[in-house]
Structures are given as C-alpha cells and as structure tokens.
Amino acid sequence: MSGVFIVVQRFRQCKILLDEKDWVTVGGSDDSCCGLLVYISFASSTSEPQVETAAQTLLNIPVLTTGLWGDGESPTQSILSLSAASSSSCSLAIIPQANLISKVKQQGKSIQYHGQINKQRGSELYDHFCSYIQGLILEAQCEIRSQDLPDWYLKRRAFLQQQQQQNNTAKSYSAATPPEQIFQDDTKYSEWDEKGIPTKDSEGVELTKSGRKKLSKIYDAHVKKYIKWKEENGGTMNEALPTPSIATQETSPPEEQYDDSLDPAFCHFIKGSFGKRQGLEFISDMGPFVHSFQV
C-alpha cells in the first residue's frame, strides 16, 4: 500500500499563511519565476524510508517549465535541475494536507478518513520529510557551487547514519523478541488478539482477512525463530527473557541550521505549518497546473 500521497501544483508566485499569523511570499510575476506547491499526506502505515523516497521523488520529478507548458521552447525540469539553472528563480512550498487520504461513500453522502495517520506520528513524519528535502537541496546547492557542506550538516548526517546502522544491527537480534511483542506498535495498530497479532489499525478499523493472514504468517515464522533461539541459548518457552533494546546515543544530533545555510536564490523553501489553519494565494499561468502521485 502507498504510504505518502502527494499533489503538486505549479505557480509563478505563491503567498502562504504560516502559524495562522504570518504571510510569506515566494516567486514573482516574472517569467523566470517558477515554483512547486506541494500538498502532502501520510497513510497510517507510512514508514520513514517511504518518506525519504517521496522526498527524493519530489525533487527529481520533471513537472516544471519556466514558459508555457507544451510551447516547444520550455523543456520540463525538476526542482533540482531548475535550481541549478542560474537564469531561473525556483521555489518549493510544502503544505500538510491530511484530507488527501479519504474515501467517499454512499454516492458522496459520506466521507471517511480512516486511512490517515494519527496526528502525532503525522507531525513527526512531516518534519522528517521537510528536513530530508532541505538536506538534499543543501547538498545540491553546495555541489553546484563547488562549496563544502556545512560542518553542522556533516555531523548531523553522520550521527543519523550511525543511529540507523545501530537500529539495523538491533533488528538482526530480533529472534530474541517474544512473539507476542513483535507487532506492539501503536503507530500502526490499536488492538491485538491473545497472541499479539493485530486486529485493528491505528485508526480502529478492522484489518482485512488477507491482512491478518499475512501478519499470522509473519508471527508463525517468528515463533520458529524464537524457539530456535531459546534452544540455542538455553531455557524454556515459559521463562521470562529480557527484550533486546535498540542502542541509543546519549546525545542528540546537532541542530538543523537550514535557515542560515540554504540560499533562497538557489531554491526558496517554505515549510507550511502542521495542524493549523492554512491560508493560500497563488498565481499560475503556465498549465497544466496539477500532478498527483503516491509513494
């Protein structure tokens, strides 16, 4: 199932309300100005790797032109390729839009939003999405200009990569995890049966028969691994064993400093406010205005 839902809209100039009080304008009326307005929503099953793939896809997808679409003179470009062209002014505005994930029922008389991620996890993934995009833009900016990446960014990237390696290493010892604990993730599920197999997703919706069957197979396979691990390490299934924990760093990664490091002249990036009232005005004359995709 797709985890990230995205709709993009081309613009010359865009005015966005931030924190329900401040209006910020990017782009302009000049033909050299071109920007991408991005509406994004996360499904309840969305993972961080999916978010990172969505960020890379967004920056590389060729849906922008400085001239009119199909005029034969303006080739389609991506955000990154347009940013690299010094003759153009490029902007990227991200707007959280949870209701991209919905289901219309009863011939339009009812709309359901069960597939959406919960607000707290959605906010975390939104921050990760925006941070990851800014990092890719910063790397492109420094590469094009033959500049060194900022020291804070190198340290932060190294920290996060080491943290990911530790997480991956921890997963290799997951055979020691009691079977009833492998699905205990309240960002994905809200109810479990007596074995610990999920019966409802994070929004309280019953899992499909095929979905539960798939999880049951994963459970059964893990039980075999767990029994083997117990036999190799001594003890019986009834003994209480400690659950392996993921190693963590005592310190946090260096704080982001994108406001100081990203040059708006390369790509003007705007992060919309999550969980607050949205306000928007924009000018667009190049058409077609909208593309949509899922990752």
Summary of the structure (lengths in Angstrom):
residues: 295
radius of gyration: 23.0
end to end distance: 8.6
largest distance: 73.7
contacts: 839
relative contact order: 0.21
helix: 36%
strand: 24%
